[in-house]
Structure formats: structure tokens, C-alpha cells
Amino acid sequence: MKKYNKEEIINFDGKDTLAAFRDRFYILEGITYMDGNSLGLLSKDSERSLMRVLDEWKTLGIKGWMEGERPWFWFAEDMGDMASPIVGAKPGEVVFSGTTTVNIHSLISSFYNPKGKRTKILADELNFPSDIYALKGQLKLRGVCPQKHLILAKAGKDMLLNEQDIIEQMTDEVDLVFLPSVIYSTGQLLDMELLTAEAHKRNITIGFDCSHSAGAIPHRFDVWGVDFALWCSYKYMNGGPGASAFYYVNKKHFGKEPLLAGWFGYLKEKQFDMLTEFIPAPNAGRWQISSPGILGSSAIEGALKIILEAGINNIREKSLKMTSLLAGLLQEKVFSGFPGFKFVTPLKEERRGGHIAIEPPEAVRINEALKARGIIPDLRPPNIIRLAPVALYNTFEEVWNVVETLKEIMDTKEYEKYSKQRKAVS
Ligand SMILES: *Cc1c(COP(=O)(O)O)cnc(C)c1O
């Protein structure tokens, strides 16, 4: 990478067409927030949509279900349609409902159909633990032994997954492939288009957990023909802690039966007929289970408005510029001078998501030292520090400052003041 000085970096901010979006967010005072991959920040737009719904509850009571500005009764479908251009989906295919892990259970219960020789689920050993727990639970519910029937594709020594290895494991014993889009720890982006095409060549159903890519990179579920996908709304989508999650079901599967059925998956026009026979909605809405958590989830409306205004392609473009700069500066100022640092995230643009994962020599202590200096990264076992400069609210200057601070921490050995013991949430 070309060598930059601070003025040139500040110039990037001056020319950045997304720079104005930062003012729409509540930026934490005195903090350089590099953790939007874990919890996105609150925007003023989100605050407004949340407060509006609170006010609707105050002034409309139960009438809010039909008379809210965006009637609560259709909120899940409404927000799903609003999000669909961000992931490349058609109306009716995306729903804002449930939570990530609950949606994994709900969708896998319909999309995993062991029969004859085809009884296996193919996933990967780096996936988020909750996804693996859910897959094992689903196998047990079908009376299938997870030890034999859950295949976890292995990562190489470099902690990266290899698409060709995964494809080789798509045998005629596999019924379903379920993978992350971006691996939460390493930041590697898998080639979803290729994996989908290869799974379908072999008659295998494929779904993705896009929690670490939605809101950071464009998706084309429609073009790729992905069978189903799901993702949380509180990372790059800025929907708020524990808000409802999104799921996507390709319209070719609208006829499938939801087995974790619930009354909010009912044909909406007849839901209040209160019949005991289940008539599912004619679209992805049928996988909903319960009344949507309107109050805890209405920040998403403002958050989606911002992403749509900014444009997901522009967000990706800026994100790549920021992560390239971050990696380049780290290499120049830190990695070259202090042994033991290495990149975990692949540095090729098309192979990485929105964050950069590094493996420093003393991850726990360096993470603490960064936090003491007002920088919020996060730590993932065994010894990865993740840094996520987010296109909508971080600046290039912040990227520069993070690297300068890390360099100082290394120069002065400031990290030695901190314990090697990892905290419960770090
Ligand atoms: C964030 C994340 C989750 C979180 O699950 P919840 O049910 O929302 O708590 C699950 N899987 C992946 C891959 C994630 O990135």
C-alpha cells in the first residue's frame, strides 16, 4: 500500500460521499467505536421510529395493530419488504420476525428432510456456536445422531475455509448445507453464489446465516437462487440489541410446511377467525411463530431507511476502502515493527466481510489496553481481535487513530499493565 500521512487520510473523509450519515448516529463521546459487527450504533432515525411506536401504544392502545403509521399487524412483512433490496430479494420473501437462533430452528425444521441415503447436514467448524447447537438439536429431534450426521467442514491451519473442500463434501448423503456468509471470528466471506450453484447441481438444499454480512455487503439471493437465509438485525443493520431478526425464503419454497407453526404464520386475512386448522400465509410469512416484538424492534425502520438512502453498494465500497486502509496501516506501522502479529482475515477484497481480524501476540492484554484508550474492538477466542470500521458512522481518521494508538501501546509496552485473563464479555 502507498504510504499515507494523517492529512491525506483526513482528505478521504472530506471526499467521502457517505460522510454525512455519521451525524445521523449517536456517536459515543470520547470513544472510537470499532464494534459495529457486534452491535451497531443507534441512529436518530431509529430513535424516531422507536419513539413513534411507543407513542402509538400510548395514544392508540390496541388500535395500534391496525392504525399505527405502519400498522403493527403487518410490521414483520412490511419491514421484510423494506429490507429486500438490501439482500436482493422479491416482495414476500423477507420477513422481520423471531430471532436468529429461533429462525434457524424454524427454517431447518422445514428445509431438512432426511430420506433414504440423504440424511446429513453439512456445516462448518467455525460457525457461530448457537448455529451448531441448533443444527444438533434439529438432528436429534428427527431421531438422527448428530455425531454421524452433522458434517463440519474443517478450516485450514490459517483458520480459513476452502470452498472447494466444502464442495467436495457435498456428497449424495447430504440433504442440506447450512453455512455462514461471513465467518464471525475470521471475517472471511464465502462465495455464496458458487456454493449455491454447486449444492443445487447435486440436488442439495442450501441456506446461509448472513448475520455478519447483512447491511455490510450486497447479496443477490434472487440471482444466486439461495433456498433460505437468515440474519440478526443488531450488527451492521443497527436494529438494536436483541431486536427481531430477518429471514428469507426463496419464493419457489412458499409451499413448504412450517413445522414450528404459530398463529402469526397464518393467512393474515383469516388469522382472527381463530380456527384450529392451520392455514399458512402464501409467502415467507408462514414461518412466523408469535406476535412480533413491536416495541423492542421498531428501531429497525429508521435503520433500514438509512441503509437504503446510503445504498448497499456504496456502503460496501466505503467499507472495503476502510478495511484496506486499516490493513495497510497495520502492516506498515505495527506488524512490520513487532513480531508475532498476523492477519486472520483474507486480504483479498472479495474474500472478506466488514471487519478485520488480527492475531496479536498478546490479544487479551492488547484488547484491554485499547479499551483503556477509548477504542472499542472485541476479542474472540482463542486470540483474535476484531476491528470493524463501519461505513455509515466511522471515519478514515478514526482508522488512522486506531492504528497509531495500537502502535503506541506496543512502543511503550502499555499492554503489560493488564491481566492475561479474559473477561466474561470482552
Ligand atoms: C450474531 C449471530 C448469532 C446470534 O444469535 P441470536 O439468536 O441473535 O442471539 C447467531 N449466529 C451468527 C452467525 C451470528 O453472527
The ligand as an SDF file (V2000), in Angstrom:
LIG
                    3D

 15 15  0  0  0  0  0  0  0  0999 V2000
  -24.8010  -12.8240   15.9280 C   0  0  0  0  0  0  0  0  0  0  0  0
  -25.0170  -14.1930   15.4630 C   0  0  0  0  0  0  0  0  0  0  0  0
  -25.9600  -15.0310   16.0900 C   0  0  0  0  0  0  0  0  0  0  0  0
  -26.7480  -14.5630   17.2770 C   0  0  0  0  0  0  0  0  0  0  0  0
  -27.8520  -15.3380   17.5570 O   0  0  0  0  0  0  0  0  0  0  0  0
  -29.0950  -14.7460   18.3600 P   0  0  0  0  0  0  0  0  0  0  0  0
  -30.0800  -15.8210   18.2860 O   0  0  0  0  0  0  0  0  0  0  0  0
  -29.4780  -13.4680   17.6840 O   0  0  0  0  0  0  0  0  0  0  0  0
  -28.6280  -14.4520   19.7530 O   0  0  0  0  0  0  0  0  0  0  0  0
  -26.1090  -16.3170   15.5850 C   0  0  0  0  0  0  0  0  0  0  0  0
  -25.3750  -16.7550   14.5380 N   0  0  0  0  0  0  0  0  0  0  0  0
  -24.4620  -15.9600   13.9250 C   0  0  0  0  0  0  0  0  0  0  0  0
  -23.6710  -16.4880   12.7780 C   0  0  0  0  0  0  0  0  0  0  0  0
  -24.2470  -14.6700   14.3800 C   0  0  0  0  0  0  0  0  0  0  0  0
  -23.3440  -13.8950   13.7740 O   0  0  0  0  0  0  0  0  0  0  0  0
  1  2  1  0
  2  3  1  0
  2 14  2  0
  3  4  1  0
  3 10  2  0
  4  5  1  0
  5  6  1  0
  6  7  2  0
  6  8  1  0
  6  9  1  0
 10 11  1  0
 11 12  2  0
 12 13  1  0
 12 14  1  0
 14 15  1  0
M  END
$$$$
